[in-house]
């Protein structure tokens, strides 16, 4: 992304220990490949996926698993076949797996198997680092236990599954240094079970999950109040890490980090990408884990210590979400395909695709970020170098600012000194930049902001 001139001027305040004047530091640059991907999602492809999923009648988690025409089993097999087709078209670049677990619970009163359908595109140079996109395949009617009546689930959440399948189709043709995962989950409506299945699978296989972009209800541009807006998508992110310990919480309350979890800095990353590559579309960052009193499959990822976001349309129509198909008082209820705005869904998909591409091509976020400068007029920022980084940028912002305001490239260093920037007055962070100008998300100092699942202690000065 091009940097505003003001940020470059402010950056002159920074010195870095290992940069030579003859070595211009690596900088993020505008990427033509991301511009191309921003215009690539196909409305026809998205429509075809939703039509196919709606055609299975109901995709309730407890519905028929053996029929070839109806129920969750038929839907899962269709998604698997679609992934396999995409894999054949890219010369076998996708591996398809179907992790599962058996659950019982309040909405699963007898043991039932919950199965996810997951396509994996292995990274070319950093395969253990993983970027995930999820959407839930299951649907429901008004009664969450009703597994027999029609529940088309066009928007909730065939729209999210359509977005991730289209992302797989487009990114299968692209280079990715980190591994990309495209996952259609089951069991969301019954208790976020599909998210847990995949989070457990990620942990068991040693995935270093850098992001889960959970797309849930992303296809409608008109709210229940009649407001139509096809230019905004909401991105929900937790403020403090779900797996934070009591000791970490005490440190964070005193030194800051309430609005700088890795998930929150992922949301800022998506916001900046939209600003740079989607001029007709914007991210509305919402400082919550999810909508008020509601949940999604990003929650099990957060509970497992992985950064995760919920991506959701800007204006919801609750009459079109998990309702029995009917007309009452002149109002049509039910989540049918005529409620989808495919132009809008294509823009949400574009945001997903450029985010996954940018994350997978950038280096990992820096590790062990720490700051020092008490009783001083300068602030020192330190970090451990990461593979694939040609340089680093130090960021700072006012403590009440929603986005990073100032940044400076400091070269291939492991620390930098911000002269006359007082540690008491600002929040700080560090990002890594590849030789070809892809930038990682910003990392806030300490365990509150670390992208590592179990953050180790920061380096000593």
Residue, then its C-alpha position, 0 to 999 in steps of 0.5 A: x500500500x502506498x504510504x501517505x507523505x505525512x507518515x514518511x515525514x513523521x518516520x524521520x524521527x526513528x533510528x534503527x540500530x542495523x540500517x545502513x544508509x546505502x540499504x533502503x529499508x523494505x517498504x509495503x508497496x501497492x500490489x497489482x495482483x491484489x487489484x486484480x483479485x479485487x475484481x475477480x469474484x464471479x457473481x455467477x459462481x456465487x449464485x451457482x453455489x448458493x442455488x446448489x446448497x438451497x436445493x438440498x432442502x434442509x442442511x440441518x446438522x441432524x438431518x438426513x446424511x444418506x440421501x443423495x438429494x436432501x440433507x446435510x450429508x448430500x450438501x457435504x458431499x457436494x462441497x467435497x466434490x466442488x473442492x476436488x474439482x477445483x483441485x483437479x483444475x489446479x493440478x492437484x493443489x488442494x488436499x481435502x479432509x473431513x475432520x469430525x467429532x461426536x457431540x451431545x449438548x443442549x441442541x444435540x440431545x443425542x450423540x451425533x457426528x459433526x463433520x467439516x469439509x476442508x480444502x488445504x492449499x499448502x504454502x510454498x515456503x512457510x507451510x506451517x503458518x496457516x490462514x483460514x476462511x470458514x463458513x457454516x454449511x448447516x441451516x435451521x428453521x424456526x425451531x432449532x431442533x427441527x431437522x425435517x422441514x425446509x430450511x434453505x439457509x441461503x444467506x445464513x450461511x450458504x453465502x459464507x460457504x459460497x464466498x469460501x468456495x469462490x476464494x478457493x477457486x481464485x486462490x488455487x491459481x495464485x502463489x501462497x507462501x503460507x498455507x491456505x485453508x477453506x473450510x465448510x463447517x457443520x454444527x454451528x446452529x447446534x452449538x458452534x461445534x464445527x468451529x471446535x472440530x476445525x480448531x482442534x484439528x488445527x491444534x492437533x496438526x501443529x498449525x500456526x493459525x495467523x487468522x480465521x476469517x469466519x464469513x457468516x451472513x454475508x450476502x444481503x445488503x438490505x436491513x430489516x428496517x429497509x435501509x439498503x447499503x451495499x458499500x459496507x461490511x462489519x468485521x467483529x474482533x475481540x478486544x482481549x485474548x480469550x485464552x488470557x491468563x489472570x497474570x496476563x490480564x493484570x499486566x494488560x490492565x496496567x500497561x494497555x492492550x484492551x483494544x490490541x489483541x491479534x484479532x483486533x489488529x487483523x481487523x485493522x489490516x482488513x480495513x486498510x486493505x479495503x481502503x487501498x484495493x476496494x474503493x467502492x467498499x469499506x470495513x466497519x470495525x466493530x469492537x466486539x467478538x460478535x453481535x450482541x448476545x450471539x455467536x459464530x464459529x470464530x469463537x472456538x478458534x479464539x478459545x483455542x488461542x488463534x486469532x479470528x474475526x467474524x465477517x458479517x453484512x452491514x445490515x441484517x434482516x432477521x425475518x430472513x434468518x432461520x425462519x420457517x417459510x411462510x407469509x404473515x401480515x404481508x411479510x415473507x419469512x424465510x432465508x431464500x435465495x431471492x434475498x441475496x444481493x450477489x453484487x454485494x456478496x462478490x465485494x465481501x468475497x473480494x475482501x476475503x480473497x485479497x486479505x488471504x492473499x496478502x497475509x499468505x504472501x507477507x512474512x509472519x507477524x514479528x515475535x516477542x515484541x517489547x517496548x521500553x522507555x520509562x522515565x525517558x523521552x525516547x521509546x525503544x521497540x524490540x522484536x525477534x526477526x521472522x522468516x521471510x522478512x526483508x525489513x520491519x516497520x515500527x508503528x505508533x498511534x494515539x491511545x484513543x485512535x482506532x487505526x495506526x497513525x504513524x509508521x517508519x520502515x527501519x530496515x532488517x533490524x531487531x529494534x528501533x528507537x523513536x526519538x522524542x516519542x514518549x512511551x507514556x503517550x502512545x501505543x506501539x507496534x511492529x510489522x514485517x515486510x517482505x522483499x516484494x512489499x507485502x506487509x504483515x499485520x501490526x503486533x502490539x507489544x507483549x502477550x496481549x498482542x502476540x499472534x503466537x498461540x502460547x506467547x513466550x517471554x519477550x527478548x531481554x534488552 
